[in-house]
Amino acid sequence: MNREFARMQKLAGLITESQYIREEESDEKELDQLDTDIASAFASGLSALQGQTDVVTEEINEVEVELNEAIASLLISVLLSAPKLLEIIGGLIKKVASIFAKDKDKVSAGDGFIHAGHYLEGKYLKLLKTIIKVTGMGKKAGLKSEEDYDKAAKILLYTILGVAAVTAGFASVEAIKAAIAGKGVSAAVYGAAKGGLAGIKTEEIIDGVMKLASKVK
């Protein structure tokens, strides 16, 4: 039973307060396990990327982009133009998608997406930021300030999660939009992630999801 359904049953008097609390605790355990599984897939994918830094950097040096787009569009344009980078990110997305597919009937799409995103921020955001710098993705995309790099790392993280969720059938693009806006997501889950999503427009992530999803199957 997902959290929203349990809440509705409680309001309707179909379950007791203690039953509702047990359901919440069960959902939290499911979300925590989802976080751990996805983090393991991220660790594997980012490790593979670190091992191919020289190849990826060389490919990115050859990429030509027009610096008149939003950060998300520029990052995805660079990613799609670097075959080895796309191969590694595509493999990461497929691993995460298999985890989402396994859990799509256990937790709500919005809670799962936001909860996992917040957890991954704490573990891998700095590493993603470093990879964007070292490979030259940031320079090619015209990033200048640390704030730009922080934003780019978050956009890339949530784009990868978004593509995985969509391709797994775990969440629709519309559900991801709603989750980022905090709609259909529990207050506790969204409250934890809200700081990380500050300053990022929903469209920036969705644009990346749409472009990357078409290339990753």
N, CA and C atoms as a LAMMPS dump frame, in Angstrom:
ITEM: TIMESTEP
0
ITEM: NUMBER OF ATOMS
651
ITEM: BOX BOUNDS ff ff ff
-5.0000000000000000e+02 5.0000000000000000e+02
-5.0000000000000000e+02 5.0000000000000000e+02
-5.0000000000000000e+02 5.0000000000000000e+02
ITEM: ATOMS id mol type element x y z
1 1 1 N 0.85 -1.191 0
2 1 2 C 0 0 0
3 1 3 C 0.889 1.246 0
4 2 1 N 0.639 2.182 -0.961
5 2 2 C 1.481 3.364 -0.931
6 2 3 C 0.939 4.377 0.074
7 3 1 N 1.784 5.341 0.384
8 3 2 C 1.505 6.276 1.478
9 3 3 C 0.222 7.072 1.26
10 4 1 N -0.003 7.544 0.04
11 4 2 C -1.184 8.362 -0.228
12 4 3 C -2.468 7.552 -0.065
13 5 1 N -2.438 6.293 -0.55
14 5 2 C -3.611 5.428 -0.425
15 5 3 C -3.909 5.141 1.044
16 6 1 N -2.851 4.902 1.831
17 6 2 C -3.025 4.655 3.262
18 6 3 C -3.621 5.876 3.949
19 7 1 N -3.157 7.059 3.554
20 7 2 C -3.677 8.293 4.147
21 7 3 C -5.169 8.445 3.854
22 8 1 N -5.559 8.124 2.617
23 8 2 C -6.975 8.229 2.238
24 8 3 C -7.818 7.238 3.03
25 9 1 N -7.277 6.038 3.233
26 9 2 C -8.019 5.033 4.01
27 9 3 C -8.179 5.48 5.462
28 10 1 N -7.135 6.102 5.999
29 10 2 C -7.198 6.589 7.374
30 10 3 C -8.257 7.682 7.496
31 11 1 N -8.251 8.624 6.535
32 11 2 C -9.234 9.709 6.563
33 11 3 C -10.659 9.173 6.438
34 12 1 N -10.807 8.074 5.698
35 12 2 C -12.135 7.482 5.51
36 12 3 C -12.535 6.576 6.672
37 13 1 N -11.607 6.396 7.629
38 13 2 C -11.913 5.556 8.786
39 13 3 C -11.8 4.072 8.515
40 14 1 N -11.142 3.709 7.401
41 14 2 C -11.022 2.295 7.037
42 14 3 C -9.84 1.624 7.73
43 15 1 N -8.883 2.409 8.178
44 15 2 C -7.772 1.858 8.957
45 15 3 C -7.552 2.754 10.175
46 16 1 N -6.958 2.194 11.206
47 16 2 C -6.723 2.955 12.438
48 16 3 C -5.433 3.757 12.333
49 17 1 N -5.22 4.631 13.317
50 17 2 C -3.998 5.439 13.36
51 17 3 C -2.767 4.532 13.452
52 18 1 N -2.836 3.493 14.266
53 18 2 C -1.692 2.588 14.432
54 18 3 C -1.412 1.827 13.139
55 19 1 N -2.476 1.439 12.43
56 19 2 C -2.286 0.768 11.142
57 19 3 C -1.641 1.714 10.133
58 20 1 N -2.074 2.971 10.169
59 20 2 C -1.512 3.977 9.268
60 20 3 C -0.026 4.178 9.545
61 21 1 N 0.345 4.245 10.816
62 21 2 C 1.753 4.419 11.195
63 21 3 C 2.581 3.226 10.724
64 22 1 N 2.019 2.013 10.879
65 22 2 C 2.745 0.821 10.417
66 22 3 C 2.956 0.865 8.907
67 23 1 N 1.918 1.336 8.18
68 23 2 C 2.045 1.45 6.724
69 23 3 C 3.139 2.457 6.353
70 24 1 N 3.178 3.574 7.074
71 24 2 C 4.21 4.584 6.821
72 24 3 C 5.6 4.024 7.067
73 25 1 N 5.754 3.287 8.156
74 25 2 C 7.051 2.7 8.481
75 25 3 C 7.464 1.677 7.428
76 26 1 N 6.488 0.917 6.935
77 26 2 C 6.766 -0.066 5.893
78 26 3 C 7.196 0.626 4.605
79 27 1 N 6.485 1.711 4.245
80 27 2 C 6.832 2.475 3.041
81 27 3 C 8.238 3.052 3.157
82 28 1 N 8.578 3.556 4.342
83 28 2 C 9.901 4.157 4.542
84 28 3 C 11.001 3.111 4.36
85 29 1 N 10.743 1.908 4.83
86 29 2 C 11.722 0.825 4.644
87 29 3 C 11.892 0.499 3.167
88 30 1 N 10.768 0.483 2.445
89 30 2 C 10.833 0.208 1.002
90 30 3 C 11.63 1.295 0.284
91 31 1 N 11.395 2.553 0.659
92 31 2 C 12.107 3.677 0.047
93 31 3 C 13.594 3.625 0.372
94 32 1 N 13.918 3.287 1.623
95 32 2 C 15.325 3.19 2.024
96 32 3 C 16.037 2.092 1.229
97 33 1 N 15.351 0.973 1.019
98 33 2 C 15.957 -0.125 0.262
99 33 3 C 16.142 0.28 -1.2
100 34 1 N 15.152 1.001 -1.742
101 34 2 C 15.255 1.494 -3.115
102 34 3 C 16.468 2.419 -3.249
103 35 1 N 16.646 3.302 -2.273
104 35 2 C 17.803 4.204 -2.267
105 35 3 C 19.113 3.426 -2.327
106 36 1 N 19.223 2.429 -1.471
107 36 2 C 20.451 1.641 -1.372
108 36 3 C 20.755 0.906 -2.668
109 37 1 N 19.73 0.317 -3.263
110 37 2 C 19.908 -0.432 -4.516
111 37 3 C 20.335 0.495 -5.655
112 38 1 N 19.681 1.656 -5.742
113 38 2 C 20.017 2.598 -6.808
114 38 3 C 21.416 3.173 -6.594
115 39 1 N 21.776 3.44 -5.335
116 39 2 C 23.114 3.961 -5.038
117 39 3 C 24.184 2.971 -5.472
118 40 1 N 23.918 1.684 -5.321
119 40 2 C 24.871 0.656 -5.735
120 40 3 C 25.064 0.689 -7.248
121 41 1 N 23.963 0.868 -7.973
122 41 2 C 24.041 0.96 -9.436
123 41 3 C 24.809 2.21 -9.852
124 42 1 N 24.571 3.325 -9.151
125 42 2 C 25.287 4.568 -9.44
126 42 3 C 26.783 4.387 -9.205
127 43 1 N 27.143 3.73 -8.104
128 43 2 C 28.553 3.515 -7.781
129 43 3 C 29.247 2.76 -8.902
130 44 1 N 28.577 1.738 -9.41
131 44 2 C 29.142 0.932 -10.486
132 44 3 C 29.303 1.751 -11.768
133 45 1 N 28.259 2.507 -12.113
134 45 2 C 28.302 3.304 -13.337
135 45 3 C 29.33 4.417 -13.288
136 46 1 N 29.417 5.111 -12.164
137 46 2 C 30.359 6.213 -12.033
138 46 3 C 31.792 5.7 -11.968
139 47 1 N 31.968 4.51 -11.419
140 47 2 C 33.292 3.898 -11.397
141 47 3 C 33.75 3.582 -12.824
142 48 1 N 32.827 3.077 -13.629
143 48 2 C 33.145 2.793 -15.036
144 48 3 C 33.503 4.067 -15.777
145 49 1 N 32.793 5.138 -15.47
146 49 2 C 33.063 6.421 -16.114
147 49 3 C 34.434 6.958 -15.719
148 50 1 N 34.777 6.826 -14.448
149 50 2 C 36.084 7.278 -13.975
150 50 3 C 37.218 6.505 -14.664
151 51 1 N 36.948 5.228 -14.968
152 51 2 C 37.953 4.41 -15.621
153 51 3 C 38.152 4.734 -17.085
154 52 1 N 37.217 5.499 -17.651
155 52 2 C 37.278 5.852 -19.079
156 52 3 C 37.42 7.36 -19.279
157 53 1 N 37.9 8.055 -18.269
158 53 2 C 37.977 9.519 -18.31
159 53 3 C 38.757 10.04 -19.517
160 54 1 N 39.885 9.412 -19.82
161 54 2 C 40.714 9.89 -20.934
162 54 3 C 39.98 9.798 -22.263
163 55 1 N 39.316 8.67 -22.487
164 55 2 C 38.571 8.469 -23.738
165 55 3 C 37.419 9.466 -23.831
166 56 1 N 36.681 9.598 -22.733
167 56 2 C 35.533 10.507 -22.703
168 56 3 C 35.978 11.954 -22.914
169 57 1 N 37.052 12.34 -22.253
170 57 2 C 37.565 13.705 -22.388
171 57 3 C 37.96 14.007 -23.823
172 58 1 N 38.599 13.055 -24.466
173 58 2 C 39.003 13.232 -25.872
174 58 3 C 37.78 13.41 -26.768
175 59 1 N 36.749 12.608 -26.526
176 59 2 C 35.515 12.733 -27.321
177 59 3 C 34.867 14.093 -27.112
178 60 1 N 34.799 14.525 -25.862
179 60 2 C 34.146 15.798 -25.548
180 60 3 C 34.891 16.974 -26.168
181 61 1 N 36.211 16.873 -26.252
182 61 2 C 37.004 17.939 -26.871
183 61 3 C 36.613 18.163 -28.329
184 62 1 N 36.102 17.107 -28.963
185 62 2 C 35.725 17.195 -30.378
186 62 3 C 34.292 17.673 -30.589
187 63 1 N 33.545 17.754 -29.504
188 63 2 C 32.134 18.146 -29.613
189 63 3 C 32.004 19.65 -29.89
190 64 1 N 31.06 19.994 -30.753
191 64 2 C 30.767 21.401 -31.042
192 64 3 C 29.349 21.712 -30.585
193 65 1 N 29.209 22.726 -29.752
194 65 2 C 27.884 23.129 -29.274
195 65 3 C 27.727 24.635 -29.418
196 66 1 N 26.483 25.06 -29.504
197 66 2 C 26.189 26.492 -29.534
198 66 3 C 25.783 26.923 -28.134
199 67 1 N 26.509 27.867 -27.584
200 67 2 C 26.273 28.276 -26.193
201 67 3 C 25.107 29.257 -26.074
202 68 1 N 23.962 28.836 -26.556
203 68 2 C 22.781 29.694 -26.467
204 68 3 C 21.582 28.925 -25.921
205 69 1 N 21.891 27.848 -25.205
206 69 2 C 20.83 27.032 -24.634
207 69 3 C 20.96 26.989 -23.111
208 70 1 N 19.955 26.423 -22.462
209 70 2 C 19.986 26.263 -21.002
210 70 3 C 21.016 25.198 -20.633
211 71 1 N 21.445 25.209 -19.368
212 71 2 C 22.462 24.272 -18.909
213 71 3 C 22.081 22.823 -19.221
214 72 1 N 20.85 22.453 -18.936
215 72 2 C 20.425 21.068 -19.15
216 72 3 C 20.571 20.67 -20.608
217 73 1 N 20.114 21.532 -21.513
218 73 2 C 20.185 21.225 -22.938
219 73 3 C 21.625 21.092 -23.406
220 74 1 N 22.494 21.968 -22.922
221 74 2 C 23.911 21.918 -23.301
222 74 3 C 24.572 20.641 -22.794
223 75 1 N 24.297 20.291 -21.539
224 75 2 C 24.879 19.074 -20.976
225 75 3 C 24.453 17.839 -21.754
226 76 1 N 23.172 17.739 -22.046
227 76 2 C 22.662 16.576 -22.771
228 76 3 C 23.189 16.559 -24.196
229 77 1 N 23.328 17.734 -24.811
230 77 2 C 23.887 17.798 -26.166
231 77 3 C 25.309 17.259 -26.188
232 78 1 N 26.097 17.646 -25.179
233 78 2 C 27.472 17.151 -25.075
234 78 3 C 27.468 15.643 -24.842
235 79 1 N 26.617 15.188 -23.933
236 79 2 C 26.538 13.76 -23.601
237 79 3 C 26.181 12.934 -24.838
238 80 1 N 25.204 13.391 -25.588
239 80 2 C 24.744 12.65 -26.761
240 80 3 C 25.769 12.648 -27.885
241 81 1 N 26.703 13.582 -27.856
242 81 2 C 27.715 13.691 -28.913
243 81 3 C 29.001 12.94 -28.578
244 82 1 N 29.071 12.352 -27.394
245 82 2 C 30.259 11.609 -26.963
246 82 3 C 29.883 10.137 -26.8
247 83 1 N 30.169 9.299 -27.797
248 83 2 C 29.71 7.895 -27.794
249 83 3 C 30.058 7.098 -26.545
250 84 1 N 31.288 7.187 -26.063
251 84 2 C 31.681 6.408 -24.891
252 84 3 C 30.929 6.885 -23.65
253 85 1 N 30.79 8.183 -23.522
254 85 2 C 30.051 8.751 -22.393
255 85 3 C 28.6 8.295 -22.436
256 86 1 N 27.994 8.338 -23.62
257 86 2 C 26.603 7.908 -23.775
258 86 3 C 26.467 6.423 -23.458
259 87 1 N 27.445 5.643 -23.868
260 87 2 C 27.423 4.198 -23.596
261 87 3 C 27.446 3.921 -22.092
262 88 1 N 28.322 4.628 -21.385
263 88 2 C 28.449 4.403 -19.936
264 88 3 C 27.21 4.895 -19.194
265 89 1 N 26.75 6.106 -19.529
266 89 2 C 25.541 6.644 -18.884
267 89 3 C 24.333 5.782 -19.222
268 90 1 N 24.276 5.306 -20.473
269 90 2 C 23.178 4.424 -20.875
270 90 3 C 23.164 3.138 -20.064
271 91 1 N 24.346 2.59 -19.808
272 91 2 C 24.439 1.384 -18.992
273 91 3 C 23.999 1.633 -17.563
274 92 1 N 24.367 2.787 -17.033
275 92 2 C 23.946 3.18 -15.681
276 92 3 C 22.433 3.31 -15.617
277 93 1 N 21.862 3.96 -16.608
278 93 2 C 20.412 4.149 -16.645
279 93 3 C 19.685 2.801 -16.682
280 94 1 N 20.204 1.869 -17.461
281 94 2 C 19.561 0.557 -17.561
282 94 3 C 19.595 -0.186 -16.227
283 95 1 N 20.705 -0.048 -15.506
284 95 2 C 20.8 -0.694 -14.184
285 95 3 C 19.788 -0.093 -13.209
286 96 1 N 19.697 1.239 -13.213
287 96 2 C 18.752 1.905 -12.32
288 96 3 C 17.317 1.583 -12.736
289 97 1 N 17.079 1.529 -14.046
290 97 2 C 15.74 1.216 -14.545
291 97 3 C 15.286 -0.167 -14.09
292 98 1 N 16.21 -1.131 -14.063
293 98 2 C 15.837 -2.487 -13.635
294 98 3 C 15.417 -2.497 -12.166
295 99 1 N 16.023 -1.617 -11.375
296 99 2 C 15.66 -1.51 -9.955
297 99 3 C 14.294 -0.85 -9.81
298 100 1 N 14.076 0.23 -10.559
299 100 2 C 12.77 0.893 -10.537
300 100 3 C 11.668 -0.072 -10.971
301 101 1 N 11.942 -0.864 -12.011
302 101 2 C 10.936 -1.8 -12.533
303 101 3 C 10.534 -2.816 -11.471
304 102 1 N 11.518 -3.242 -10.704
305 102 2 C 11.278 -4.23 -9.639
306 102 3 C 10.406 -3.668 -8.521
307 103 1 N 10.51 -2.362 -8.289
308 103 2 C 9.832 -1.745 -7.144
309 103 3 C 8.624 -0.891 -7.51
310 104 1 N 8.205 -0.906 -8.765
311 104 2 C 7.164 0.037 -9.183
312 104 3 C 5.802 -0.195 -8.537
313 105 1 N 5.563 -1.395 -8.015
314 105 2 C 4.289 -1.65 -7.342
315 105 3 C 4.415 -1.567 -5.822
316 106 1 N 5.619 -1.218 -5.344
317 106 2 C 5.862 -1.193 -3.906
318 106 3 C 5.828 0.212 -3.313
319 107 1 N 6.281 1.199 -4.073
320 107 2 C 6.308 2.588 -3.588
321 107 3 C 5.719 3.504 -4.647
322 108 1 N 5.264 4.674 -4.227
323 108 2 C 4.696 5.614 -5.187
324 108 3 C 5.8 6.184 -6.065
325 109 1 N 5.457 6.513 -7.305
326 109 2 C 6.441 7.022 -8.262
327 109 3 C 7.09 8.312 -7.753
328 110 1 N 6.257 9.229 -7.275
329 110 2 C 6.781 10.51 -6.809
330 110 3 C 7.71 10.364 -5.625
331 111 1 N 7.28 9.608 -4.624
332 111 2 C 8.112 9.4 -3.439
333 111 3 C 9.417 8.698 -3.796
334 112 1 N 9.334 7.678 -4.637
335 112 2 C 10.525 6.93 -5.013
336 112 3 C 11.537 7.787 -5.738
337 113 1 N 11.067 8.612 -6.671
338 113 2 C 11.949 9.471 -7.463
339 113 3 C 12.632 10.521 -6.587
340 114 1 N 11.852 11.224 -5.781
341 114 2 C 12.4 12.295 -4.949
342 114 3 C 13.267 11.738 -3.816
343 115 1 N 12.811 10.674 -3.181
344 115 2 C 13.554 10.079 -2.063
345 115 3 C 14.933 9.597 -2.549
346 116 1 N 14.958 8.894 -3.675
347 116 2 C 16.226 8.397 -4.218
348 116 3 C 17.123 9.554 -4.633
349 117 1 N 16.534 10.587 -5.236
350 117 2 C 17.324 11.742 -5.656
351 117 3 C 18.011 12.416 -4.485
352 118 1 N 17.27 12.605 -3.405
353 118 2 C 17.842 13.253 -2.221
354 118 3 C 18.972 12.4 -1.631
355 119 1 N 18.767 11.098 -1.597
356 119 2 C 19.779 10.192 -1.055
357 119 3 C 21.054 10.229 -1.918
358 120 1 N 20.881 10.213 -3.229
359 120 2 C 22.031 10.217 -4.129
360 120 3 C 22.789 11.537 -4.098
361 121 1 N 22.069 12.628 -3.863
362 121 2 C 22.742 13.929 -3.747
363 121 3 C 23.821 13.865 -2.66
364 122 1 N 23.45 13.296 -1.536
365 122 2 C 24.388 13.225 -0.42
366 122 3 C 25.594 12.341 -0.696
367 123 1 N 25.42 11.318 -1.528
368 123 2 C 26.495 10.367 -1.774
369 123 3 C 27.347 10.702 -3.002
370 124 1 N 26.713 11.194 -4.064
371 124 2 C 27.434 11.262 -5.337
372 124 3 C 27.45 12.618 -6.042
373 125 1 N 26.836 13.63 -5.438
374 125 2 C 26.774 14.921 -6.122
375 125 3 C 28.174 15.512 -6.337
376 126 1 N 29.032 15.426 -5.331
377 126 2 C 30.392 15.963 -5.458
378 126 3 C 31.171 15.231 -6.541
379 127 1 N 30.986 13.909 -6.613
380 127 2 C 31.686 13.122 -7.625
381 127 3 C 31.185 13.474 -9.023
382 128 1 N 29.87 13.634 -9.173
383 128 2 C 29.311 14.037 -10.469
384 128 3 C 29.859 15.392 -10.892
385 129 1 N 29.94 16.302 -9.944
386 129 2 C 30.472 17.636 -10.211
387 129 3 C 31.926 17.547 -10.678
388 130 1 N 32.707 16.707 -10.022
389 130 2 C 34.111 16.521 -10.392
390 130 3 C 34.228 15.929 -11.787
391 131 1 N 33.381 14.945 -12.098
392 131 2 C 33.399 14.314 -13.42
393 131 3 C 33.063 15.335 -14.506
394 132 1 N 32.076 16.186 -14.235
395 132 2 C 31.693 17.222 -15.199
396 132 3 C 32.866 18.171 -15.454
397 133 1 N 33.641 18.439 -14.42
398 133 2 C 34.814 19.305 -14.563
399 133 3 C 35.948 18.602 -15.304
400 134 1 N 36.326 17.43 -14.817
401 134 2 C 37.512 16.725 -15.319
402 134 3 C 37.373 16.313 -16.783
403 135 1 N 36.175 15.883 -17.168
404 135 2 C 35.974 15.434 -18.55
405 135 3 C 35.839 16.586 -19.532
406 136 1 N 35.664 17.797 -19.02
407 136 2 C 35.499 18.952 -19.896
408 136 3 C 34.058 19.222 -20.297
409 137 1 N 33.122 18.439 -19.744
410 137 2 C 31.707 18.67 -20.053
411 137 3 C 31.29 20.086 -19.669
412 138 1 N 31.717 20.498 -18.476
413 138 2 C 31.331 21.818 -17.986
414 138 3 C 31.885 22.937 -18.846
415 139 1 N 33.147 22.838 -19.189
416 139 2 C 33.781 23.866 -20.029
417 139 3 C 33.11 23.937 -21.389
418 140 1 N 32.836 22.76 -21.97
419 140 2 C 32.186 22.724 -23.284
420 140 3 C 30.773 23.313 -23.216
421 141 1 N 30.106 23.141 -22.06
422 141 2 C 28.748 23.668 -21.897
423 141 3 C 28.741 25.123 -21.43
424 142 1 N 29.921 25.704 -21.286
425 142 2 C 30.013 27.119 -20.919
426 142 3 C 29.81 27.406 -19.448
427 143 1 N 29.99 26.389 -18.587
428 143 2 C 29.826 26.615 -17.154
429 143 3 C 31.031 27.394 -16.624
430 144 1 N 30.767 28.319 -15.73
431 144 2 C 31.843 29.168 -15.218
432 144 3 C 31.966 29.129 -13.692
433 145 1 N 30.89 29.374 -12.995
434 145 2 C 30.947 29.462 -11.538
435 145 3 C 30.713 28.111 -10.876
436 146 1 N 31.072 28.036 -9.585
437 146 2 C 30.805 26.825 -8.813
438 146 3 C 29.306 26.573 -8.73
439 147 1 N 28.556 27.64 -8.7
440 147 2 C 27.093 27.513 -8.669
441 147 3 C 26.59 26.833 -9.939
442 148 1 N 27.201 27.2 -11.08
443 148 2 C 26.837 26.554 -12.346
444 148 3 C 27.11 25.053 -12.282
445 149 1 N 28.273 24.699 -11.737
446 149 2 C 28.643 23.283 -11.656
447 149 3 C 27.756 22.52 -10.681
448 150 1 N 27.39 23.15 -9.577
449 150 2 C 26.48 22.516 -8.618
450 150 3 C 25.138 22.228 -9.282
451 151 1 N 24.644 23.218 -10
452 151 2 C 23.359 23.078 -10.676
453 151 3 C 23.432 21.998 -11.75
454 152 1 N 24.526 21.992 -12.5
455 152 2 C 24.691 21.011 -13.571
456 152 3 C 24.722 19.597 -13.015
457 153 1 N 25.408 19.397 -11.887
458 153 2 C 25.494 18.073 -11.279
459 153 3 C 24.111 17.589 -10.84
460 154 1 N 23.32 18.482 -10.265
461 154 2 C 21.968 18.112 -9.827
462 154 3 C 21.076 17.794 -11.025
463 155 1 N 21.184 18.618 -12.056
464 155 2 C 20.373 18.377 -13.251
465 155 3 C 20.724 17.03 -13.87
466 156 1 N 22.022 16.725 -13.957
467 156 2 C 22.443 15.454 -14.541
468 156 3 C 21.959 14.284 -13.689
469 157 1 N 22.067 14.413 -12.375
470 157 2 C 21.625 13.348 -11.474
471 157 3 C 20.134 13.068 -11.651
472 158 1 N 19.312 14.115 -11.589
473 158 2 C 17.864 13.918 -11.685
474 158 3 C 17.426 13.539 -13.101
475 159 1 N 18.212 13.94 -14.106
476 159 2 C 17.908 13.519 -15.473
477 159 3 C 18.139 12.026 -15.63
478 160 1 N 19.265 11.54 -15.124
479 160 2 C 19.553 10.102 -15.181
480 160 3 C 18.465 9.318 -14.451
481 161 1 N 18.098 9.775 -13.247
482 161 2 C 17.026 9.119 -12.494
483 161 3 C 15.71 9.153 -13.263
484 162 1 N 15.423 10.315 -13.855
485 162 2 C 14.173 10.482 -14.592
486 162 3 C 14.07 9.562 -15.794
487 163 1 N 15.156 9.465 -16.557
488 163 2 C 15.156 8.583 -17.724
489 163 3 C 14.971 7.131 -17.281
490 164 1 N 15.664 6.743 -16.216
491 164 2 C 15.54 5.378 -15.7
492 164 3 C 14.102 5.091 -15.257
493 165 1 N 13.5 6.044 -14.546
494 165 2 C 12.131 5.856 -14.056
495 165 3 C 11.129 5.74 -15.195
496 166 1 N 11.32 6.566 -16.226
497 166 2 C 10.398 6.556 -17.375
498 166 3 C 10.562 5.282 -18.193
499 167 1 N 11.804 4.906 -18.508
500 167 2 C 12.022 3.72 -19.335
501 167 3 C 11.621 2.44 -18.618
502 168 1 N 11.619 2.472 -17.277
503 168 2 C 11.218 1.293 -16.496
504 168 3 C 9.704 1.191 -16.351
505 169 1 N 8.993 2.241 -16.734
506 169 2 C 7.556 2.255 -16.514
507 169 3 C 7.214 2.543 -15.071
508 170 1 N 8.209 3.002 -14.306
509 170 2 C 8.013 3.316 -12.888
510 170 3 C 7.271 4.635 -12.728
511 171 1 N 7.593 5.597 -13.595
512 171 2 C 6.954 6.917 -13.528
513 171 3 C 6.84 7.496 -14.925
514 172 1 N 5.801 8.27 -15.152
515 172 2 C 5.648 8.986 -16.419
516 172 3 C 6.354 10.327 -16.317
517 173 1 N 6.547 10.971 -17.448
518 173 2 C 7.132 12.311 -17.443
519 173 3 C 6.267 13.247 -16.612
520 174 1 N 4.951 13.083 -16.726
521 174 2 C 4.027 13.931 -15.972
522 174 3 C 4.176 13.7 -14.462
523 175 1 N 4.395 12.446 -14.072
524 175 2 C 4.567 12.133 -12.648
525 175 3 C 5.856 12.749 -12.113
526 176 1 N 6.893 12.76 -12.946
527 176 2 C 8.162 13.363 -12.529
528 176 3 C 8.009 14.875 -12.382
529 177 1 N 7.298 15.493 -13.315
530 177 2 C 7.011 16.935 -13.21
531 177 3 C 6.31 17.236 -11.892
532 178 1 N 5.285 16.43 -11.596
533 178 2 C 4.51 16.641 -10.367
534 178 3 C 5.374 16.422 -9.134
535 179 1 N 6.244 15.41 -9.183
536 179 2 C 7.099 15.111 -8.03
537 179 3 C 8.051 16.259 -7.749
538 180 1 N 8.646 16.819 -8.8
539 180 2 C 9.576 17.927 -8.619
540 180 3 C 8.852 19.14 -8.037
541 181 1 N 7.587 19.292 -8.412
542 181 2 C 6.783 20.396 -7.888
543 181 3 C 6.254 20.105 -6.489
544 182 1 N 6.45 18.88 -6.011
545 182 2 C 5.994 18.513 -4.671
546 182 3 C 4.573 18.012 -4.627
547 183 1 N 3.944 17.843 -5.787
548 183 2 C 2.562 17.372 -5.828
549 183 3 C 2.533 15.844 -5.865
550 184 1 N 1.686 15.261 -5.052
551 184 2 C 1.585 13.813 -5.008
552 184 3 C 2.754 13.163 -4.307
553 185 1 N 3.511 13.968 -3.561
554 185 2 C 4.665 13.465 -2.822
555 185 3 C 4.447 13.796 -1.352
556 186 1 N 4.814 12.874 -0.464
557 186 2 C 4.608 13.131 0.951
558 186 3 C 5.417 14.341 1.398
559 187 1 N 4.889 15.06 2.373
560 187 2 C 5.538 16.281 2.855
561 187 3 C 6.946 15.996 3.369
562 188 1 N 7.118 14.873 4.058
563 188 2 C 8.431 14.539 4.625
564 188 3 C 9.454 14.285 3.533
565 189 1 N 9.051 13.546 2.517
566 189 2 C 9.968 13.22 1.426
567 189 3 C 10.339 14.469 0.644
568 190 1 N 9.345 15.26 0.281
569 190 2 C 9.646 16.452 -0.515
570 190 3 C 10.407 17.478 0.311
571 191 1 N 10.07 17.584 1.589
572 191 2 C 10.77 18.531 2.45
573 191 3 C 12.253 18.245 2.513
574 192 1 N 12.619 16.95 2.501
575 192 2 C 14.024 16.568 2.552
576 192 3 C 14.759 16.944 1.278
577 193 1 N 14.053 16.887 0.142
578 193 2 C 14.699 17.128 -1.151
579 193 3 C 14.593 18.568 -1.627
580 194 1 N 13.714 19.338 -1.024
581 194 2 C 13.415 20.674 -1.547
582 194 3 C 14.649 21.561 -1.67
583 195 1 N 15.551 21.471 -0.679
584 195 2 C 16.76 22.295 -0.734
585 195 3 C 17.615 21.97 -1.938
586 196 1 N 17.714 20.685 -2.266
587 196 2 C 18.527 20.271 -3.394
588 196 3 C 17.958 20.696 -4.724
589 197 1 N 16.638 20.826 -4.793
590 197 2 C 15.981 21.203 -6.047
591 197 3 C 15.83 22.712 -6.198
592 198 1 N 16.202 23.454 -5.182
593 198 2 C 16.081 24.909 -5.238
594 198 3 C 16.907 25.463 -6.388
595 199 1 N 16.313 26.357 -7.133
596 199 2 C 17.023 27.007 -8.229
597 199 3 C 17.015 26.226 -9.53
598 200 1 N 16.422 25.036 -9.517
599 200 2 C 16.344 24.23 -10.735
600 200 3 C 14.907 24.239 -11.251
601 201 1 N 14.73 24.629 -12.488
602 201 2 C 13.404 24.645 -13.079
603 201 3 C 13.022 23.232 -13.511
604 202 1 N 11.768 22.897 -13.313
605 202 2 C 11.28 21.572 -13.7
606 202 3 C 11.597 21.285 -15.159
607 203 1 N 11.423 22.306 -16.009
608 203 2 C 11.614 22.126 -17.447
609 203 3 C 13.042 21.718 -17.782
610 204 1 N 14.013 22.157 -16.967
611 204 2 C 15.413 21.834 -17.247
612 204 3 C 15.658 20.332 -17.125
613 205 1 N 15.048 19.723 -16.121
614 205 2 C 15.203 18.286 -15.942
615 205 3 C 14.371 17.524 -16.965
616 206 1 N 13.151 17.948 -17.167
617 206 2 C 12.267 17.254 -18.109
618 206 3 C 12.824 17.312 -19.526
619 207 1 N 13.406 18.447 -19.916
620 207 2 C 14.009 18.576 -21.244
621 207 3 C 15.125 17.546 -21.406
622 208 1 N 15.95 17.417 -20.36
623 208 2 C 17.022 16.42 -20.399
624 208 3 C 16.478 15 -20.47
625 209 1 N 15.432 14.732 -19.707
626 209 2 C 14.819 13.396 -19.704
627 209 3 C 14.303 13.047 -21.092
628 210 1 N 13.604 13.968 -21.728
629 210 2 C 13.015 13.718 -23.038
630 210 3 C 14.092 13.434 -24.093
631 211 1 N 15.143 14.241 -24.077
632 211 2 C 16.212 14.072 -25.072
633 211 3 C 17.005 12.797 -24.856
634 212 1 N 17.32 12.505 -23.6
635 212 2 C 18.148 11.334 -23.309
636 212 3 C 17.356 10.037 -23.41
637 213 1 N 16.09 10.085 -23.016
638 213 2 C 15.256 8.871 -23.065
639 213 3 C 15.118 8.33 -24.477
640 214 1 N 15.122 9.234 -25.456
641 214 2 C 14.967 8.811 -26.853
642 214 3 C 16.194 8.05 -27.359
643 215 1 N 17.318 8.186 -26.642
644 215 2 C 18.563 7.538 -27.076
645 215 3 C 18.905 6.304 -26.238
646 216 1 N 18.23 6.156 -25.105
647 216 2 C 18.523 5.027 -24.209
648 216 3 C 17.327 4.087 -24.186
649 217 1 N 17.537 2.875 -24.627
650 217 2 C 16.438 1.916 -24.671
651 217 3 C 16.828 0.628 -23.963
